Amino acid sequence: MILSAQSILSRLNNPEEESGLVIEPYAEESQQPASYDLRASEPVIIRRNIMTLLASKEWVELPNDIAATLRCRSSFARRGIFISGGFVDPGFRGHLTLCLYNCGTEDVSVQEGHRIVQMVFHEVDIPTLGYSGRYQDSHGVVAAR
C-alpha cells in the first residue's frame, strides 16, 4: 500500500512512536498527494552523458514498517534526468545519495532546494528488524563503499 499525504503527515507528527517517520527539514510545498519531494542539498550541474551524485537536503528516518522508492520528478525526467538506485529499506536513517544520470542533449542545472526526486512510501506487511548496512546515518553525498 502506498501512503497518502494524510498518512505521511500523521506519521511525521509522531516521530517518537515506533511507527513514526522523520523528514528534516520538512517543507510543506514538497508534500504531494501520495509522495514527498526531496530537495537538492546544493547547486550542481548534471552534465549530459554523466552520472552525478547529489545528497538530499532532507534527513530521513524510516520506521521498520515503511520502505520507500525514489522516482525522478517528471519535470526533470522530461529534460533527460533519470535516477538509479531508488529504493530505501525500512529502518534507514540519513541523507539520501541520489544517483542522477543525464541522458538528455543539454546539461541540467539544479539549484539548492530544487525539488528533484519523489519519495513514495510503502507499508511493509510484516515489519522487519530494519536496515543496518554501511549507509546507515549517512551525511551528505556518500560514494560507493
Backbone as JSON, one array per atom type, in Angstrom:
{
  "sequence": "MILSAQSILSRLNNPEEESGLVIEPYAEESQQPASYDLRASEPVIIRRNIMTLLASKEWVELPNDIAATLRCRSSFARRGIFISGGFVDPGFRGHLTLCLYNCGTEDVSVQEGHRIVQMVFHEVDIPTLGYSGRYQDSHGVVAAR",
  "N": [[0.84, -1.18, 0.0], [0.56, 2.2, -0.82], [1.44, 5.13, 0.92], [-0.71, 7.82, 1.7], [-0.83, 11.45, 1.58], [-2.07, 12.28, 3.94], [-1.57, 10.07, 5.65], [1.23, 10.12, 5.67], [1.72, 12.62, 6.9], [0.5, 12.14, 9.39], [2.19, 10.21, 10.47], [4.56, 11.67, 10.55], [3.99, 13.47, 12.53], [4.27, 12.05, 14.83], [6.97, 11.26, 15.72], [8.32, 10.01, 17.85], [7.06, 7.66, 18.34], [6.99, 4.14, 17.6], [6.09, 3.72, 15.0], [6.69, 6.08, 13.82], [7.86, 8.65, 11.53], [10.53, 10.46, 10.08], [11.34, 13.48, 8.52], [13.55, 15.84, 7.9], [14.89, 18.98, 7.05], [11.4, 19.48, 7.02], [9.28, 20.4, 4.35], [6.43, 22.05, 3.54], [5.58, 22.6, 0.91], [6.71, 20.54, -0.48], [5.22, 18.34, 0.02], [3.21, 15.98, -1.47], [0.2, 14.49, -2.94], [0.52, 11.66, -2.68], [3.17, 11.24, -2.09], [6.48, 12.52, -1.27], [8.47, 15.26, -2.1], [11.88, 15.22, -2.45], [14.58, 17.47, -1.87], [17.33, 19.2, -3.47], [20.53, 19.3, -1.96], [22.52, 21.08, -2.53], [23.77, 23.37, -5.05], [24.19, 22.11, -8.36], [25.51, 21.02, -11.49], [24.23, 18.85, -13.75], [25.85, 17.1, -15.92], [25.55, 16.24, -19.4], [25.29, 12.84, -20.42], [26.57, 11.89, -18.16], [26.83, 10.49, -14.88], [25.76, 11.75, -11.83], [26.27, 12.33, -8.37], [24.19, 13.39, -5.78], [23.24, 14.76, -2.74], [20.3, 14.47, -0.72], [18.53, 17.22, 0.65], [17.08, 16.74, 2.85], [17.1, 14.97, 5.94], [16.29, 11.69, 6.54], [14.3, 9.36, 8.28], [13.17, 6.18, 8.38], [10.57, 4.2, 9.74], [10.42, 0.74, 10.87], [8.34, -0.43, 9.48], [7.95, 0.76, 7.06], [8.95, 1.21, 3.72], [10.63, 2.82, 0.97], [10.4, 4.13, -2.36], [12.31, 5.81, -4.82], [11.76, 8.25, -7.23], [12.42, 10.05, -10.16], [11.37, 13.4, -10.5], [8.86, 14.38, -12.82], [9.31, 16.76, -14.2], [12.07, 16.98, -14.32], [12.71, 14.55, -15.51], [11.68, 14.92, -18.05], [13.63, 16.42, -19.12], [15.63, 14.69, -19.51], [16.77, 13.51, -17.26], [17.44, 10.8, -15.14], [16.94, 8.6, -12.36], [18.84, 6.29, -10.49], [19.14, 3.37, -8.42], [16.98, 3.55, -6.63], [15.69, 2.71, -4.06], [14.7, 2.54, -0.69], [15.38, 1.04, 2.27], [13.34, -0.29, 5.0], [13.77, 1.19, 8.22], [16.0, 2.72, 7.58], [18.24, 5.48, 8.16], [19.26, 8.77, 7.52], [20.87, 11.1, 5.19], [19.87, 10.95, 1.82], [21.66, 9.65, -0.88], [21.45, 10.64, -4.08], [21.49, 9.17, -7.17], [21.98, 10.42, -10.13], [21.41, 10.45, -13.59], [22.13, 11.96, -16.67], [20.7, 11.71, -19.63], [19.95, 13.38, -21.55], [20.15, 16.02, -24.07], [21.35, 18.32, -23.24], [23.24, 20.0, -20.63], [22.03, 20.02, -17.26], [20.98, 22.29, -14.91], [20.81, 22.41, -11.42], [19.48, 23.9, -8.61], [20.19, 24.65, -5.16], [17.78, 23.34, -2.99], [15.92, 22.84, -4.98], [13.19, 20.84, -5.9], [13.64, 17.61, -6.67], [13.42, 14.79, -6.68], [10.91, 12.33, -6.2], [9.72, 10.8, -3.29], [8.23, 7.87, -2.57], [6.22, 6.3, -0.28], [5.87, 3.07, 1.12], [3.91, 0.7, 2.79], [5.12, -1.92, 4.78], [4.26, -5.27, 4.93], [4.9, -7.14, 7.01], [6.6, -5.99, 9.63], [10.14, -5.47, 9.74], [13.47, -6.11, 11.07], [14.86, -3.92, 10.33], [17.0, -1.69, 8.45], [20.55, -1.99, 8.59], [22.89, -1.47, 7.35], [25.93, -0.37, 5.63], [25.43, 2.25, 4.83], [23.94, 3.48, 6.72], [22.98, 6.23, 8.72], [24.07, 8.18, 7.04], [25.7, 11.16, 5.95], [25.37, 13.87, 3.86], [26.68, 13.51, 0.46], [27.39, 10.19, -0.3], [29.71, 8.1, -1.58], [30.07, 4.95, -3.4], [30.75, 2.25, -1.26]],
  "CA": [[0.0, 0.0, 0.0], [1.27, 3.49, -0.86], [0.9, 6.05, 1.91], [-1.26, 9.1, 1.24], [-0.33, 12.64, 2.29], [-2.63, 12.25, 5.29], [-0.82, 9.07, 6.42], [2.61, 10.62, 5.84], [1.67, 13.68, 7.92], [0.17, 11.52, 10.66], [3.41, 9.57, 10.98], [5.54, 12.72, 10.83], [3.59, 14.14, 13.76], [4.51, 11.14, 15.95], [8.3, 10.67, 15.48], [8.8, 9.22, 18.98], [6.41, 6.36, 18.3], [7.65, 3.13, 16.78], [5.66, 3.87, 13.61], [6.98, 7.45, 13.4], [8.63, 8.95, 10.33], [11.23, 11.73, 10.21], [11.85, 14.18, 7.34], [14.03, 17.13, 8.42], [13.75, 19.84, 7.34], [10.17, 19.22, 6.28], [8.79, 21.57, 3.61], [5.03, 21.83, 3.17], [5.43, 22.62, -0.55], [7.21, 19.27, -1.01], [4.24, 17.28, 0.28], [2.33, 15.69, -2.6], [-0.92, 13.65, -2.51], [0.94, 10.3, -2.31], [4.64, 11.2, -2.08], [7.14, 13.71, -0.74], [9.56, 15.65, -2.99], [13.17, 15.51, -1.84], [15.22, 18.65, -2.47], [18.78, 19.18, -3.64], [21.25, 19.88, -0.83], [23.46, 22.08, -3.01], [23.68, 23.56, -6.5], [25.01, 21.2, -9.15], [25.19, 20.89, -12.9], [24.24, 17.44, -14.16], [26.37, 17.12, -17.29], [24.95, 15.22, -20.26], [26.01, 11.57, -20.5], [27.34, 11.71, -16.93], [26.1, 10.2, -13.66], [26.14, 12.69, -10.77], [25.74, 12.05, -7.04], [23.68, 14.58, -5.11], [22.57, 14.42, -1.48], [19.02, 15.12, -0.41], [18.6, 18.23, 1.71], [16.38, 16.18, 3.99], [17.49, 13.8, 6.73], [15.11, 10.83, 6.54], [14.31, 8.17, 9.14], [12.01, 5.34, 8.12], [10.33, 3.16, 10.74], [10.62, -0.61, 10.33], [7.2, -0.9, 8.69], [7.84, 1.58, 5.84], [10.04, 1.28, 2.75], [10.35, 3.91, 0.03], [11.03, 4.13, -3.67], [12.65, 7.15, -5.3], [11.48, 8.45, -8.65], [12.74, 11.39, -10.63], [10.18, 14.19, -10.81], [8.66, 14.41, -14.27], [9.89, 17.98, -14.8], [13.48, 16.68, -14.61], [12.74, 13.42, -16.44], [11.43, 15.46, -19.39], [14.89, 17.01, -19.6], [16.59, 13.61, -19.7], [17.36, 13.06, -16.0], [16.91, 9.56, -14.57], [17.53, 8.23, -11.08], [19.06, 4.86, -10.29], [19.29, 3.02, -7.01], [15.88, 4.24, -5.97], [14.95, 2.0, -3.03], [15.15, 2.83, 0.67], [14.91, -0.04, 3.16], [12.79, 0.07, 6.31], [14.78, 1.41, 9.25], [17.1, 3.58, 7.14], [18.38, 6.83, 8.69], [20.34, 9.55, 6.92], [20.64, 11.8, 3.94], [19.87, 10.01, 0.71], [22.51, 9.99, -2.02], [20.67, 10.48, -5.3], [22.34, 8.86, -8.33], [21.24, 11.03, -11.25], [22.06, 10.33, -14.89], [21.58, 12.85, -17.69], [20.77, 11.16, -20.98], [19.43, 14.41, -22.44], [21.08, 16.64, -25.02], [21.95, 19.51, -22.63], [23.49, 19.98, -19.2], [20.87, 20.46, -16.47], [21.37, 22.99, -13.69], [19.94, 22.2, -10.26], [19.81, 24.83, -7.53], [19.9, 24.16, -3.81], [16.37, 23.43, -2.65], [15.04, 22.36, -6.06], [12.55, 19.54, -5.69], [14.15, 16.83, -7.8], [13.07, 13.37, -6.6], [9.74, 11.97, -5.4], [9.87, 9.66, -2.4], [6.94, 7.22, -2.41], [6.3, 5.44, 0.9], [5.12, 1.82, 1.03], [3.79, -0.02, 4.04], [5.65, -3.27, 4.75], [3.22, -6.09, 5.56], [5.4, -7.67, 8.28], [7.76, -5.16, 9.96], [11.42, -6.17, 9.82], [14.41, -5.57, 12.03], [15.31, -2.63, 9.82], [18.3, -1.57, 7.77], [21.71, -1.75, 9.44], [24.03, -1.56, 6.44], [27.03, 0.6, 5.67], [25.0, 3.61, 4.52], [23.14, 3.98, 7.83], [23.42, 7.51, 9.29], [24.84, 8.91, 6.03], [25.64, 12.62, 5.93], [25.81, 14.37, 2.56], [26.88, 12.52, -0.59], [28.21, 9.04, 0.08], [30.06, 7.3, -2.75], [30.03, 3.51, -3.16], [31.73, 1.81, -0.24]],
  "C": [[0.89, 1.25, 0.0], [0.62, 4.42, 0.15], [0.43, 7.35, 1.26], [-0.61, 10.24, 2.02], [-0.82, 12.63, 3.73], [-1.88, 11.24, 6.18], [0.61, 9.51, 6.67], [2.63, 11.67, 6.95], [1.37, 13.11, 9.3], [1.41, 10.88, 11.28], [4.51, 10.59, 11.3], [5.24, 13.4, 12.17], [3.8, 13.28, 15.0], [5.89, 10.48, 15.84], [8.8, 9.8, 16.63], [8.19, 7.83, 19.01], [7.16, 5.42, 17.38], [7.3, 3.26, 15.3], [5.95, 5.26, 13.06], [7.91, 7.53, 12.2], [9.28, 10.3, 10.54], [11.66, 12.22, 8.83], [12.23, 15.57, 7.84], [15.04, 17.75, 7.47], [12.57, 19.48, 6.43], [9.74, 20.5, 5.59], [7.38, 21.27, 3.11], [4.85, 21.77, 1.66], [5.95, 21.35, -1.21], [6.23, 18.12, -0.82], [3.29, 17.16, -0.91], [1.23, 14.74, -2.12], [-0.53, 12.23, -2.07], [2.46, 10.15, -2.37], [5.16, 12.47, -1.42], [8.31, 14.0, -1.67], [10.82, 15.98, -2.21], [13.85, 16.64, -2.61], [16.73, 18.48, -2.54], [19.45, 19.89, -2.47], [22.18, 21.01, -1.24], [23.26, 22.27, -4.51], [24.63, 22.6, -7.22], [24.58, 21.28, -10.6], [25.31, 19.41, -13.25], [24.6, 17.43, -15.64], [25.75, 15.98, -18.11], [25.9, 14.03, -20.37], [26.89, 11.28, -19.29], [26.39, 11.38, -15.79], [26.65, 11.1, -12.56], [25.5, 12.26, -9.47], [25.36, 13.37, -6.38], [22.95, 14.14, -3.85], [21.23, 15.13, -1.38], [19.27, 16.15, 0.69], [18.04, 17.65, 3.01], [17.13, 15.0, 4.62], [16.21, 12.98, 6.86], [15.33, 9.68, 7.51], [13.02, 7.41, 8.89], [11.82, 4.36, 9.27], [10.44, 1.79, 10.07], [9.44, -1.15, 9.54], [6.96, -0.06, 7.44], [9.12, 1.45, 5.02], [9.69, 2.42, 1.8], [11.04, 3.65, -1.3], [11.25, 5.59, -4.07], [12.42, 7.2, -6.8], [11.81, 9.88, -9.02], [11.43, 12.14, -10.9], [10.08, 14.36, -12.33], [9.26, 15.64, -14.92], [11.37, 17.8, -15.11], [13.58, 15.53, -15.62], [12.52, 13.91, -17.88], [12.67, 16.12, -19.99], [15.99, 15.97, -19.73], [17.24, 13.1, -18.43], [16.65, 11.81, -15.52], [17.62, 9.29, -13.26], [17.72, 6.72, -11.06], [19.23, 4.6, -8.8], [18.19, 3.61, -6.16], [15.06, 3.44, -5.0], [15.55, 2.3, -1.67], [14.53, 1.78, 1.59], [14.27, 0.5, 4.43], [13.92, 0.23, 7.33], [15.94, 2.3, 8.85], [17.04, 4.93, 7.83], [19.5, 7.53, 7.93], [19.89, 10.42, 5.78], [20.67, 10.76, 2.84], [20.8, 10.52, -0.39], [21.74, 9.64, -3.28], [21.64, 10.28, -6.46], [21.57, 9.29, -9.57], [22.05, 10.94, -12.53], [21.35, 11.22, -15.89], [21.78, 12.22, -19.06], [20.18, 12.15, -21.99], [20.51, 15.0, -23.33], [21.78, 17.86, -24.44], [22.25, 19.25, -21.16], [22.27, 20.53, -18.47], [21.37, 21.06, -15.16], [20.32, 22.76, -12.61], [20.41, 23.16, -9.17], [19.51, 24.19, -6.19], [18.41, 24.37, -3.52], [15.42, 23.04, -3.75], [14.48, 21.01, -5.67], [12.89, 18.68, -6.9], [13.69, 15.39, -7.83], [11.84, 13.17, -5.74], [10.06, 10.74, -4.56], [8.47, 9.11, -2.14], [7.09, 6.2, -1.28], [5.36, 4.25, 0.76], [5.08, 1.15, 2.4], [4.29, -1.45, 3.85], [4.69, -4.16, 5.53], [3.65, -6.71, 6.9], [6.66, -6.87, 8.61], [9.02, -6.0, 10.19], [12.27, -5.59, 10.94], [14.93, -4.21, 11.6], [16.72, -2.67, 9.28], [19.41, -1.32, 8.79], [22.99, -1.81, 8.63], [25.0, -0.4, 6.54], [26.65, 2.03, 5.31], [24.12, 4.21, 5.62], [23.79, 5.24, 8.4], [24.32, 8.3, 8.34], [24.62, 10.42, 6.15], [26.18, 13.08, 4.59], [25.93, 13.25, 1.55], [27.79, 11.43, -0.06], [28.45, 8.21, -1.18], [29.97, 5.82, -2.39], [31.12, 3.12, -2.17], [32.14, 0.39, -0.5]]
}
